[in-house]
Amino acid sequence: MDETAGLRERKKAATRLALHEAALRLAAEQGPDRVTVEAIADAANVSRRTFSNYFSSKEEALFHGDTRRLRRLLDLLRARPADEAPWAALSRAALHLAVEVYHDDDTGLSWLNRRRQLHGHPGLLAHQAATYAANERELAAELAQRLTGPDRALRSRIMAAVFLATLRVATQHGTEHPDTPMVDTLRIALAHATPAVEGGGGASR
C-alpha cells in the first residue's frame, strides 16, 4: 500500500514538474503574455483538465520552481542542528541546495536563465510579488524558531528578507560572470551578508 502511494506521489511530482518546465520554456520562447494554459498542457502531453488539477493558473505553473526550491530549503534548514546559529544554518542549507541544483551547471543555469527572463515582466509582477512575500513569510517563520527574545519576530523577518535579497544578487552576479561556479558565488555572497554578531563568532539567538 505504501509503495503504491509512493509511486502515485512520484508520478504527481513528475507531472507537476513537466508542466512547470513546459510553461517556463514556452514563456521564454514566446513571452508570458502569449502563453496559454492549453499550450502548456499540450507541451506537457496532458489535458487541460489535468493542468487544472495541479495549478490554478499559468502564473502558478511558471513560478512552481521557486516554491519547490523553497520547500527543499526549508527541509534542509530543519535538518540543521538546533543549536547552530540561524544565519549559519541558513547559509549551509542554501549551499547544500545550490550543490543539488547546480551539480550539472548546464541544466541548472539553463533553468535559471529561462527563469530570469520572467523577472520584472509587467504581466507577472503581481504574482511574482505575492510569491516572494509568501516565501519570505515561510522562511521567517522557520527562522523565528531558532531565535529568542521579544524582537525575534522582527529579526526573523529581517533575516529572511536579507537572505532572499542575497540569493537574488548572487544568482544575478553568477549568470553575468559564468567563469565562477554558481555555488562559489553564492558562498561568497552569503559570507558578505553574515550578520555582524555571527560574523564575530557570537550566536545570534
C-alpha positions as CSV (number, residue, x, y, z in Angstrom):
1,M,0.0,0.0,0.0
2,D,2.8,2.4,0.9
3,E,4.7,1.6,-2.4
4,T,1.5,2.3,-4.4
5,A,1.0,5.6,-2.6
6,G,4.7,6.5,-3.1
7,L,4.6,5.7,-6.8
8,R,1.4,7.8,-7.1
9,E,3.1,10.8,-5.4
10,R,6.2,10.5,-7.6
11,K,4.0,10.5,-10.7
12,K,2.2,13.6,-9.5
13,A,5.5,15.3,-8.8
14,A,6.8,14.4,-12.3
15,T,3.6,15.7,-13.9
16,R,3.8,19.0,-11.9
17,L,7.5,19.4,-12.9
18,A,6.7,18.7,-16.5
19,L,4.0,21.4,-16.6
20,H,6.3,23.9,-14.9
21,E,9.2,23.2,-17.4
22,A,6.8,23.4,-20.3
23,A,5.4,26.7,-19.0
24,L,8.9,28.1,-18.5
25,R,10.1,27.0,-21.9
26,L,7.1,28.4,-23.8
27,A,7.3,31.7,-21.8
28,A,11.0,32.1,-22.7
29,E,10.3,31.4,-26.4
30,Q,7.1,33.3,-26.9
31,G,6.8,35.7,-23.9
32,P,4.5,35.1,-20.9
33,D,1.6,37.1,-22.4
34,R,1.3,34.8,-25.4
35,V,1.4,31.5,-23.5
36,T,-1.9,29.8,-22.7
37,V,-2.8,27.1,-20.3
38,E,-3.9,24.9,-23.3
39,A,-0.4,25.3,-24.9
40,I,1.3,24.4,-21.7
41,A,-0.9,21.3,-21.3
42,D,-0.2,20.3,-24.9
43,A,3.5,20.8,-24.5
44,A,3.5,18.5,-21.4
45,N,1.3,15.9,-23.1
46,V,-1.6,16.2,-20.7
47,S,-5.1,17.5,-20.8
48,R,-6.4,21.0,-19.9
49,R,-8.3,19.3,-17.0
50,T,-5.1,17.7,-15.8
51,F,-3.4,21.1,-15.7
52,S,-6.1,22.4,-13.5
53,N,-5.6,19.5,-11.1
54,Y,-2.1,20.8,-10.5
55,F,-2.1,24.6,-11.0
56,S,-4.8,27.3,-10.8
57,S,-3.1,29.5,-13.5
58,K,-0.2,29.7,-15.9
59,E,1.5,32.1,-13.5
60,E,1.4,29.5,-10.7
61,A,2.9,27.0,-13.1
62,L,5.7,29.4,-14.1
63,F,6.7,30.1,-10.5
64,H,6.5,26.5,-9.3
65,G,10.3,26.2,-9.4
66,D,10.6,28.9,-6.8
67,T,8.1,27.3,-4.5
68,R,9.7,23.9,-5.0
69,R,13.2,25.1,-4.1
70,L,11.9,27.0,-1.1
71,R,10.3,23.8,0.2
72,R,13.6,22.0,-0.2
73,L,15.5,24.8,1.5
74,L,13.1,24.7,4.5
75,D,13.6,20.9,4.8
76,L,17.4,21.3,4.7
77,L,17.1,24.1,7.3
78,R,15.0,22.0,9.6
79,A,17.6,19.3,9.4
80,R,20.4,21.5,10.6
81,P,21.4,21.2,14.3
82,A,19.0,23.1,16.6
83,D,21.9,24.9,18.4
84,E,23.5,26.2,15.2
85,A,23.4,30.0,14.7
86,P,20.5,30.9,12.5
87,W,22.4,32.5,9.6
88,A,25.0,29.7,9.6
89,A,22.2,27.1,9.4
90,L,20.5,29.1,6.7
91,S,23.7,29.5,4.7
92,R,24.7,25.8,4.9
93,A,21.2,24.8,3.9
94,A,21.3,27.2,0.9
95,L,24.8,25.9,-0.2
96,H,23.6,22.3,0.1
97,L,20.6,23.2,-2.1
98,A,22.8,25.0,-4.6
99,V,25.0,21.9,-5.0
100,E,21.9,19.9,-5.7
101,V,20.6,22.5,-8.3
102,Y,23.9,23.2,-10.0
103,H,25.6,19.8,-9.9
104,D,25.0,19.9,-13.6
105,D,25.9,23.5,-14.5
106,D,24.2,23.3,-17.9
107,T,20.9,22.1,-16.5
108,G,20.9,24.5,-13.5
109,L,21.9,27.5,-15.5
110,S,19.5,26.7,-18.3
111,W,16.6,26.8,-15.8
112,L,17.9,30.0,-14.2
113,N,18.4,31.8,-17.5
114,R,14.8,31.0,-18.5
115,R,13.5,32.0,-15.1
116,R,15.4,35.3,-15.2
117,Q,13.6,36.2,-18.5
118,L,10.4,36.4,-16.5
119,H,11.8,38.8,-13.9
120,G,10.1,42.2,-14.0
121,H,7.7,41.3,-16.7
122,P,4.7,43.6,-16.3
123,G,2.1,40.8,-16.7
124,L,3.7,38.8,-13.9
125,L,4.7,41.4,-11.4
126,A,1.7,40.9,-9.1
127,H,2.1,37.1,-9.0
128,Q,5.9,37.5,-8.6
129,A,5.5,39.9,-5.7
130,A,2.9,37.6,-4.0
131,T,5.2,34.6,-4.4
132,Y,8.2,36.5,-3.0
133,A,6.1,37.7,0.0
134,A,4.8,34.2,0.7
135,N,8.3,32.7,0.5
136,E,9.6,35.4,2.9
137,R,6.9,34.7,5.4
138,E,7.5,31.0,5.4
139,L,11.3,31.4,5.8
140,A,10.8,34.0,8.6
141,A,8.5,31.6,10.5
142,E,11.1,28.9,10.3
143,L,13.9,31.2,11.4
144,A,11.9,32.5,14.3
145,Q,12.1,29.1,15.9
146,R,15.9,29.4,16.1
147,L,15.8,32.9,17.7
148,T,14.9,34.1,21.2
149,G,14.0,37.4,22.7
150,P,11.0,39.7,22.4
151,D,12.1,41.0,19.0
152,R,12.6,37.6,17.4
153,A,9.6,38.1,15.0
154,L,11.1,41.2,13.6
155,R,14.6,39.8,13.5
156,S,13.5,36.7,11.7
157,R,11.7,38.8,9.0
158,I,14.8,41.0,8.5
159,M,17.0,37.9,8.2
160,A,14.6,36.2,5.7
161,A,14.5,39.4,3.6
162,V,18.3,39.9,3.7
163,F,18.8,36.2,2.8
164,L,16.4,36.3,-0.2
165,A,18.0,39.5,-1.4
166,T,21.4,37.9,-1.2
167,L,20.2,35.0,-3.2
168,R,18.8,37.3,-5.9
169,V,22.1,39.3,-6.1
170,A,24.3,36.2,-6.1
171,T,22.3,34.4,-8.9
172,Q,22.3,37.6,-11.0
173,H,26.0,38.1,-10.5
174,G,26.7,34.4,-11.2
175,T,24.9,34.5,-14.5
176,E,26.8,37.6,-15.5
177,H,30.1,36.0,-14.5
178,P,29.8,32.4,-15.6
179,D,33.5,31.7,-15.2
180,T,32.9,31.4,-11.5
181,P,30.8,28.4,-10.4
182,M,27.5,29.5,-9.0
183,V,28.0,27.7,-5.7
184,D,31.2,29.6,-5.1
185,T,29.5,32.9,-5.9
186,L,26.7,32.1,-3.5
187,R,29.2,31.1,-0.8
188,I,31.0,34.5,-1.1
189,A,27.7,36.4,-1.2
190,L,26.4,34.7,1.9
191,A,29.7,35.3,3.8
192,H,29.5,39.1,3.0
193,A,25.9,39.2,4.2
194,T,26.6,37.4,7.5
195,P,25.1,39.4,10.5
196,A,27.9,41.1,12.5
197,V,27.1,39.2,15.7
198,E,27.5,35.8,13.8
199,G,30.5,37.0,11.8
200,G,32.2,37.9,15.1
201,G,31.7,34.4,16.4
202,G,28.7,35.1,18.7
203,A,25.4,33.3,18.5
204,S,22.6,35.4,17.0
205,R,19.9,34.0,19.2
